[in-house]
Amino acid sequence: MKRRTFLHRIGSILAVLGVTEADWLTLGNRYYYALAEPSTRKLALLIGINQYPQIPALSGCLTDVELQKELLIYRFGFQASDILTLTEEQASREFIEAAFLDHLGKQAKADDVVVFHFSGYGSRVKLETSSETMQNALVPANGSKYPQNKQIVNYILEETLLLLLRSLPTNRVTAVLDTSYYPPSPILGLKSRTLQESVEAKLAAEELDFFQQLKTQELLNNPVVLAATSNPKQLAREGLFSGFSAGLFTYALTQYLWEFTPATTIQVALSHVENSLWKLGSKQQPVLLSSQKNQHLENLSPQMREPLNSPPSLLGKGAGGLGFALAFPDSTIGAEGVVTAIEDDGKTVHLWLAGLPPQVLLYYGVNSRLTLATREELVLRSRTGLTAKAQIAKIEGANSLQVGQLVQEAVRVLPRNVNLTIALDTGLERIERVDATSAFAGFSRMSTVVAGEKPADYLFGKLQEIPSRYGVFSLGGELIPNTTGEVGEAVKLTVQRLAPKLSTLLAAKLWRLTENQGSSGLALKVTLEIISDVSPHVVMQRETVRTSKTETSIKKSLPTPIVPIGSRMQYRVENQSDRPVYLILVGLNNNHTAIAFYPWETPQEPNTADTKPLLKEVVIAPGETLTFPQTNAVSQWVISGPASECEHQLIFSTAPFSGTLAALNTAKYSTAEEGPISPLLNSLEVAQALLQDIHNASPLKTEMNGTAVESYILDVNNWASLSFSFQVV
């Protein structure tokens, strides 16, 4: 397209939006050439804003854009020239809407794939035509454009965006909104993407005019719209990771799409994403904007609300097929990363590792190994954030190394000295932070940082409702049960009483580092079920995806699996591999207390009444299915209160868990505690033994003897670790 033709074509749009030609040209040649490329089958518009005038800056929105761009190019086959990014001051309301109309609206054709992404602040705003109705809105870079009248805001209505999406002439439209709208007061923990606007603020007349024009358009499709939160009380949070910040929802979503095959439904995908968000410290629940009860839709006009309430099958292939919406190639395999550059020696490569589970990335060590589809083996030599350098260790046949090749995890190297990091809330007084730092330093494997400055696992601060009490919070600001001190108690005393709980939280951190559903070479399928008199009710399902032989798609799976108090539960494990596997279950119950599955075996000839039952290995033969706990009256597993979330880690190995069982046997349990899933008294010792047992199962530990002294070496072909999180109500 010639430049003159381009400017003429967009002129009418700019006039409607109140943009001068000079303003438009400031976007530069890069923007123009991206728009001027010939139309292809895959188009994307990605928006990210960290810096806002006179508003506290965000940190992870530009990373979100990078995460999405790398995903679309290397995972979905988008051309870089067909991905338009607007960041920082480029992402004004006028430019966003003009870019949407021209880059997407005038290029997209039937059956083309379109992706829109927004990371930035959200807010609530009144329409000038209504003194009562508040609407959700996205805050562009020039949201406060009118200094002469600070009550006028230059926002983009959420409904404006939905109208734009629905005006595209293709049914393959996906939007991701990593923002939220309703601010709480006060905010504790991770930075949120909600801007609290004055109740007197009103929407700019130009946006209202544009909105009214859009309402006259024909609506041509039902887009897949994925939102970071499901109700007004939840916040879209940002996380601080190893050398970078990112939106928790964007990071979890893109990581899932890197590592998992496209056979799952959107509902199942969101279940995985929510599971990751909980581990990252946020209880936000991502949602597909198609629910009858979704509060995102509460203020939409009937014209917009009804189509979005259509059955999910209208939104894509199958029951809301995310793969269809984003056009996965049928041959796509799961991956932990991709080759992004090759150095001159031809043996050193640059990697993008966005497919690794977020909780694993920080500890992903030097000498970890990855493989290419062409069977070359790469050895990790250094890593900074999401990027890494690796060298070719083995070459199978001709060296055909190319940029864009996917890499899969083969060997995970983790340090043996992983600590629990506690962030000290900035709301603490200086002397309180000094005392807390000193008290936490008295524990082994414990470190402290200032909240917001470095990555952390939990937050130590004051209870908002009782400032004279201290407690431990998730990074999302949720109080961890049984971690509060007494009213008026000194910081040091509160910290000292936390010793058992901190040990449990560190243990949970360690067993989460084993998660490898996307990379495991063991073929396993696990279903969590509620037992009923008719037939078991499926709550959720996990399957090692690299070895999957069938499409895993639970049509009724919900983003938040719900288990009522009093439910009788069981796990159903299918060993689809050709080797026997051993099983251990550990986790946190709804009191954040450590638990484990105990396969008790009573001696046949007890000599005394004090004879302690023995623990036995749980082994599943190839091709067999095991249901546990057994459903007899003695060993049944019944969910008790309180209402909260539970998290279980099911860990499998090709070698016995000898050390783990020995660690379990060292604790003294009363007969009353000998249930199928019981308290875990020495959780940290058990977690360390688990990692050592998986390490012992790796055939490479001898070859990598130097590394093994300071690290755990875990071979993906010899272990699998699946995570289950569910809500107890």
Number of C-alpha atoms within 10 A of each C-alpha: 10 8 11 8 11 14 15 10 13 17 17 12 18 19 11 15 18 12 15 11 13 8 11 19 12 10 15 10 10 12 18 17 15 16 21 19 13 10 17 15 16 24 24 27 22 24 25 28 27 20 18 19 12 7 12 10 15 22 21 27 28 25 19 27 25 15 21 24 23 20 22 24 16 21 27 19 16 21 16 15 19 23 22 24 22 21 22 18 17 22 24 23 21 25 21 20 21 22 22 21 19 17 23 27 17 15 21 21 18 11 13 20 23 27 24 22 22 25 31 33 29 30 25 28 27 23 19 15 11 9 11 11 12 15 20 23 24 29 30 31 26 19 22 20 18 13 9 7 10 13 16 21 24 25 29 28 23 21 22 21 19 19 22 20 28 21 20 27 21 19 23 25 27 23 22 21 23 28 28 31 29 20 20 14 8 6 13 22 26 22 21 25 28 23 20 16 18 13 13 11 17 23 23 21 15 15 23 19 12 16 18 12 12 18 16 9 12 12 19 14 20 26 27 28 21 22 22 25 25 22 19 14 12 22 28 33 29 28 26 21 19 17 11 15 21 24 30 28 31 28 25 23 24 20 25 25 24 27 25 22 22 26 21 21 26 29 25 27 23 25 25 20 24 26 22 25 23 19 19 24 23 26 23 21 23 26 24 21 21 24 17 13 12 15 14 22 22 13 15 16 10 10 11 18 19 13 16 23 17 14 12 22 12 19 26 23 16 18 20 23 24 25 21 21 23 22 20 19 13 10 8 14 19 22 29 24 29 27 23 18 17 18 11 8 7 14 14 19 25 20 25 24 24 26 28 25 23 21 19 18 20 19 16 18 21 20 21 22 23 24 20 18 12 16 15 20 22 26 21 24 16 16 20 12 15 20 16 19 21 24 21 19 15 13 14 10 9 8 14 12 19 14 14 16 19 26 27 27 25 21 21 24 23 28 17 16 9 13 17 20 19 26 25 25 20 15 13 16 9 10 10 16 21 14 16 24 21 15 16 21 13 13 14 10 15 16 16 23 17 17 22 16 9 16 20 25 20 28 29 29 28 22 18 13 7 10 12 15 19 24 21 28 26 23 28 27 20 16 18 16 15 13 20 22 23 12 11 11 13 16 24 18 14 20 25 16 13 18 14 15 18 23 21 24 19 21 24 23 20 23 23 21 20 25 22 24 25 28 27 25 22 28 23 25 20 21 19 20 21 20 18 11 5 6 9 14 13 18 19 23 21 18 23 23 26 20 18 16 10 9 12 19 17 16 14 13 20 17 22 22 16 16 20 14 15 13 16 18 22 21 20 17 21 20 22 19 16 11 16 17 23 18 21 22 17 26 28 22 24 20 15 20 19 25 21 24 20 24 20 16 12 12 11 7 7 11 8 7 6 8 11 17 17 13 15 14 17 17 18 18 16 15 14 12 16 16 15 19 19 15 14 8 7 10 16 17 23 15 19 15 13 12 14 14 21 19 21 21 21 22 23 25 27 19 19 20 26 15 19 20 20 13 19 21 16 12 12 11 16 8 10 7 12 16 18 19 22 18 21 22 19 20 26 23 17 24 22 17 20 25 23 20 21 26 25 22 21 21 14 15 19 12 9 13 12 10 19 18 12 13 22 22 30 26 25 22 18 22 28 28 26 24 22 20 24 21 16 21 15
